[in-house]
């Protein structure tokens, strides 16, 4: 997992509430357990005017020019700005995979669905929760200057806009460690591999009959 320290990137404003995971990556594209290859169909129903079908080629479909991610000033966005309850619906981990594969490193919203929120940290996508009034201020600034850049500093837990306005955000210390170190839960477990081995060896000496009782 790629460590997250400071991200300074273009902000794409998705002014919607209750964006569910089927809107983020529709169910018909959930054909792989690999973490890559989903970005091309991120927000598929909104990005294209032509409905997807099994024989279609994305490059031949008509893009919806009104959708924010199809606008040239947001083509290289790495920060998604949205509203409350983002990522609601199913528990599919493909939703953060698709956002990451598209190029996003962080999402700013007033609130997130719990499972989506947790899945983001497991995959290196930073969900930043700010109060509604602060989210409104960023939306206003982006509307006045489309394509503006914004900085998110995880170590100081601070969001700074192009106008120099800064907002502090809260984060669980363990999640912060995940992101700064580029570790997922398996990586963090392996950090304690020597202690785990020492415990297993001690247990074997203390209870040797456990090995004999285990099926071969």
C-alpha positions as CSV (number, residue, x, y, z in Angstrom):
1,X,0.0,0.0,0.0
2,X,1.4,3.4,-0.9
3,X,2.1,5.6,2.1
4,X,0.1,8.8,2.5
5,X,1.9,11.8,3.8
6,X,1.0,15.1,2.0
7,X,-1.2,15.2,-1.1
8,X,-1.4,18.4,-3.1
9,X,-3.9,17.9,-5.9
10,X,-6.8,19.2,-8.0
11,X,-10.2,18.9,-6.2
12,X,-13.2,17.5,-8.1
13,X,-16.5,18.6,-6.6
14,X,-19.2,16.0,-6.6
15,X,-22.1,17.9,-5.1
16,X,-24.3,14.9,-4.1
17,X,-25.4,13.3,-0.8
18,X,-25.9,9.6,-0.2
19,X,-23.7,8.5,-3.0
20,X,-23.9,4.7,-2.8
21,X,-21.3,2.1,-3.8
22,X,-23.4,0.9,-6.8
23,X,-23.1,4.4,-8.1
24,X,-19.3,4.5,-7.4
25,X,-18.7,1.1,-9.2
26,X,-21.9,-0.6,-10.6
27,X,-22.4,-4.3,-9.8
28,X,-21.9,-5.5,-13.4
29,X,-18.2,-4.6,-13.2
30,X,-17.5,-6.6,-10.1
31,X,-15.8,-9.5,-12.0
32,X,-12.4,-9.5,-10.4
33,X,-10.8,-9.7,-6.9
34,X,-7.8,-7.7,-8.1
35,X,-7.6,-4.1,-7.0
36,X,-6.9,-2.7,-10.4
37,X,-8.9,-2.2,-13.6
38,X,-12.0,-0.6,-12.1
39,X,-11.2,3.1,-12.6
40,X,-12.5,3.1,-16.2
41,X,-16.0,2.4,-14.9
42,X,-16.0,4.6,-11.8
43,X,-19.4,6.4,-11.7
44,X,-20.1,4.7,-15.0
45,X,-23.8,5.5,-15.2
46,X,-23.1,9.2,-14.8
47,X,-19.9,9.4,-16.9
48,X,-21.5,8.0,-20.0
49,X,-24.7,8.8,-22.0
50,X,-24.8,5.3,-23.5
51,X,-25.8,2.5,-21.1
52,X,-23.2,-0.1,-20.7
53,X,-23.8,-3.6,-22.1
54,X,-21.6,-6.6,-22.4
55,X,-20.6,-6.0,-26.1
56,X,-19.9,-2.3,-25.8
57,X,-16.4,-0.7,-25.8
58,X,-15.9,2.2,-23.4
59,X,-13.9,4.2,-26.0
60,X,-16.9,4.2,-28.3
61,X,-19.4,5.4,-25.7
62,X,-20.5,9.0,-25.5
63,X,-19.2,10.8,-22.4
64,X,-21.5,12.9,-20.4
65,X,-19.8,16.4,-20.7
66,X,-21.9,17.7,-17.8
67,X,-20.5,15.2,-15.3
68,X,-17.7,16.6,-13.2
69,X,-15.1,14.0,-13.9
70,X,-15.5,14.5,-17.6
71,X,-14.7,18.2,-17.4
72,X,-11.1,19.0,-18.5
73,X,-10.3,21.1,-15.4
74,X,-10.9,18.1,-13.2
75,X,-9.3,15.4,-15.5
76,X,-6.3,15.0,-13.2
77,X,-8.1,15.4,-9.9
78,X,-6.7,13.4,-6.9
79,X,-9.0,14.7,-4.3
80,X,-12.8,14.2,-4.4
81,X,-15.0,16.7,-2.6
82,X,-18.5,15.5,-1.8
83,X,-21.4,15.6,0.7
84,X,-22.7,13.5,3.5
85,X,-23.1,9.7,3.8
86,X,-20.7,9.0,1.0
87,X,-20.2,5.3,0.2
88,X,-23.5,4.0,1.6
89,X,-25.2,0.9,0.3
90,X,-23.2,-2.4,0.0
91,X,-19.9,-3.3,1.6
92,X,-18.1,-3.9,-1.7
93,X,-14.4,-3.1,-1.4
94,X,-14.4,-2.5,-5.1
95,X,-15.6,1.1,-4.4
96,X,-12.3,2.4,-2.9
97,X,-10.4,0.3,-5.4
98,X,-12.2,2.1,-8.3
99,X,-11.6,5.5,-6.8
100,X,-7.9,4.7,-6.3
101,X,-7.5,3.2,-9.7
102,X,-9.0,6.4,-11.2
103,X,-6.4,8.5,-9.5
104,X,-8.0,9.7,-6.2
105,X,-5.9,9.6,-3.0
106,X,-8.4,11.3,-0.7
107,X,-12.1,12.1,-0.3
108,X,-13.5,15.0,1.7
109,X,-17.1,14.7,2.9
110,X,-19.3,15.7,5.8
111,X,-19.8,12.0,6.7
112,X,-19.1,8.5,5.3
113,X,-20.9,5.1,5.5
114,X,-19.1,3.0,8.2
115,X,-18.0,0.1,6.1
116,X,-16.8,2.2,3.2
117,X,-14.9,4.4,5.6
118,X,-13.1,1.4,7.1
119,X,-12.4,0.0,3.6
120,X,-10.7,3.2,2.5
121,X,-8.0,2.9,5.2
122,X,-7.3,-0.7,4.3
123,X,-6.5,0.3,0.8
124,X,-4.6,3.6,1.2
125,X,-7.5,6.0,0.3
126,X,-7.8,8.8,2.9
127,X,-11.4,9.7,3.9
128,X,-11.4,13.2,5.5
129,X,-14.5,14.1,7.5
130,X,-15.2,17.9,8.0
131,X,-18.2,19.7,9.3
132,X,-20.9,20.7,6.8
133,X,-20.0,24.4,7.0
134,X,-16.3,23.7,6.1
135,X,-17.3,21.4,3.3
136,X,-19.6,24.3,2.0
137,X,-16.6,26.7,2.1
138,X,-14.5,24.4,0.0
139,X,-17.3,23.9,-2.5
140,X,-17.7,27.7,-2.8
141,X,-13.9,28.1,-3.4
142,X,-13.8,25.3,-6.0
143,X,-16.9,26.9,-7.8
144,X,-15.1,30.2,-8.0
145,X,-11.8,28.6,-9.2
146,X,-12.5,25.3,-11.0
147,X,-9.3,23.2,-11.1
148,X,-7.9,24.6,-7.9
149,X,-5.5,22.6,-5.9
150,X,-5.8,21.7,-2.2
151,X,-3.3,20.3,0.3
152,X,-4.0,17.5,2.8
153,X,-1.3,17.0,5.3
154,X,-1.9,13.8,7.2
155,X,0.8,14.2,9.8
156,X,-0.6,17.5,11.0
157,X,-4.2,16.4,10.2
158,X,-4.8,19.6,8.2
159,X,-6.6,20.5,5.0
160,X,-5.4,23.8,3.4
161,X,-7.2,25.4,0.5
162,X,-5.8,27.5,-2.3
163,X,-6.9,30.6,-0.5
164,X,-4.8,29.6,2.5
165,X,-7.8,28.6,4.7
166,X,-6.9,25.6,6.9
167,X,-9.2,23.0,8.6
168,X,-8.2,20.5,11.2
169,X,-9.6,16.9,10.9
170,X,-9.8,14.1,13.3
171,X,-8.5,10.6,12.6
172,X,-8.1,7.4,14.6
173,X,-4.4,7.0,15.6
174,X,-4.3,3.4,14.3
175,X,-5.8,4.5,10.9
176,X,-3.3,7.3,10.8
177,X,-0.4,4.9,11.3
178,X,-1.8,2.6,8.5
179,X,-1.8,5.5,6.1
180,X,1.5,7.2,7.0
181,X,3.3,3.8,7.0
182,X,1.6,2.4,3.9
183,X,0.5,-0.7,5.9
184,X,-2.6,-2.7,5.9
185,X,-3.8,-5.0,8.7
186,X,-1.8,-8.0,7.4
187,X,1.4,-5.8,7.1
188,X,0.9,-4.6,10.7
189,X,0.5,-8.2,11.9
190,X,3.7,-9.2,10.1
191,X,5.5,-6.4,11.9
192,X,5.1,-8.6,15.0
193,X,6.2,-11.8,13.4
194,X,9.1,-12.3,15.8
195,X,6.8,-11.9,18.8
196,X,4.3,-14.3,17.3
197,X,7.0,-16.9,16.6
198,X,8.3,-16.5,20.2
199,X,4.8,-17.0,21.6
200,X,4.2,-20.1,19.4
201,X,7.6,-21.6,20.5
202,X,6.8,-20.9,24.1
203,X,3.4,-22.5,23.9
204,X,4.9,-25.6,22.2
205,X,7.3,-26.0,25.1
206,X,4.6,-25.5,27.6
207,X,1.9,-27.6,25.9
208,X,3.7,-30.1,23.7
209,X,0.6,-32.3,23.5
210,X,-1.1,-29.7,21.4
211,X,1.1,-30.7,18.4
212,X,0.3,-34.3,18.9
213,X,-3.4,-33.5,19.0
214,X,-3.4,-31.5,15.8
215,X,-4.7,-33.3,12.7
216,X,-2.0,-34.1,10.1
